[in-house]
Amino acid sequence: MIPPPTYDGRHLLADLYGCPVLDDVALIETALRGAAGSAGATVIGLHLHHFGDGQGVTGVAMLAESHMSIHTWPEHGYAAVDIFLCGARHDPAAALDALCRYLSPARINQSLMRRGDISELRKKADG
């Protein structure tokens, strides 16, 4: 019997619509750190770039478990979010929930992709 596939990582992509405040770099930093903590992840580096007064923010959190990023367009109330976490004990859905508590979107579209099917990697190593 072949064991079910196991995945090393989960990659969650989300579009957040109707966010009231997306030009506040301190809020974006707090949201990313809160998201990492909620997911059980460890921040090892964080870089944020604010494009100017009333403009968006790009933020990337490097995690021991992979990464999270956000790109905001305050003029549209829109944020694009990328959460990639390795290991079963780290929860990308909890990270997104935390981001949403800070950013208060009216609507969310999300998709989850499993990354790194370990059973496939083992087949290649064994074969």
RAZI-V824208 format. One record per backbone hydrogen bond with DSSP energy under -0.5 kcal/mol. NH is the residue of the N-H (numbers start at 1). CO is the residue of the C=O. E is the energy in kcal/mol with one decimal. If there is no record, write none. Layout:
nh | co | e
NH | CO | E
NH | CO | E
//
This chain:
nh | co | e
8 | 115 | -0.8
8 | 116 | -1.6
9 | 115 | -2.3
10 | 85 | -2.5
11 | 113 | -3.3
12 | 10 | -0.6
12 | 83 | -3.4
13 | 11 | -0.5
13 | 111 | -2.8
14 | 81 | -2.3
15 | 109 | -3.0
16 | 14 | -0.5
16 | 79 | -3.0
17 | 15 | -0.5
17 | 107 | -3.0
18 | 77 | -0.5
19 | 77 | -2.5
20 | 103 | -0.5
25 | 23 | -0.9
28 | 24 | -2.2
29 | 25 | -2.3
30 | 26 | -2.4
31 | 27 | -2.7
32 | 28 | -2.5
33 | 29 | -2.5
34 | 30 | -2.7
35 | 31 | -2.5
36 | 32 | -2.4
37 | 33 | -2.3
38 | 34 | -2.5
39 | 35 | -1.7
40 | 36 | -0.6
40 | 37 | -1.1
41 | 36 | -2.8
43 | 41 | -0.5
44 | 62 | -2.9
45 | 62 | -1.3
47 | 60 | -2.5
49 | 58 | -2.8
51 | 56 | -2.7
55 | 52 | -2.8
58 | 49 | -2.5
59 | 70 | -2.7
60 | 47 | -2.7
61 | 68 | -3.3
62 | 45 | -2.5
62 | 60 | -0.6
63 | 61 | -0.5
63 | 66 | -3.0
64 | 42 | -2.6
66 | 63 | -1.2
67 | 84 | -1.9
68 | 61 | -1.9
69 | 82 | -2.6
70 | 59 | -2.4
71 | 80 | -2.0
72 | 57 | -2.2
73 | 78 | -3.2
76 | 73 | -1.8
77 | 73 | -0.8
78 | 73 | -1.9
79 | 16 | -2.1
80 | 71 | -2.7
81 | 14 | -3.0
82 | 69 | -2.4
83 | 12 | -2.9
84 | 67 | -2.8
85 | 10 | -2.4
85 | 83 | -0.5
86 | 65 | -1.8
87 | 8 | -3.5
90 | 87 | -1.4
91 | 39 | -1.4
92 | 90 | -0.7
95 | 91 | -1.6
96 | 92 | -2.4
97 | 93 | -2.5
98 | 94 | -2.1
99 | 95 | -2.4
100 | 96 | -2.5
101 | 97 | -1.7
102 | 98 | -1.5
103 | 99 | -2.5
104 | 100 | -2.3
106 | 17 | -2.2
107 | 17 | -1.9
109 | 15 | -2.3
111 | 13 | -2.4
113 | 11 | -2.5
115 | 9 | -3.1
118 | 6 | -2.4
118 | 116 | -0.8
119 | 6 | -0.6
120 | 117 | -0.7
121 | 117 | -1.6
122 | 118 | -2.4
123 | 119 | -1.8
124 | 120 | -1.9
125 | 121 | -1.9
126 | 122 | -2.5
127 | 123 | -2.0
//
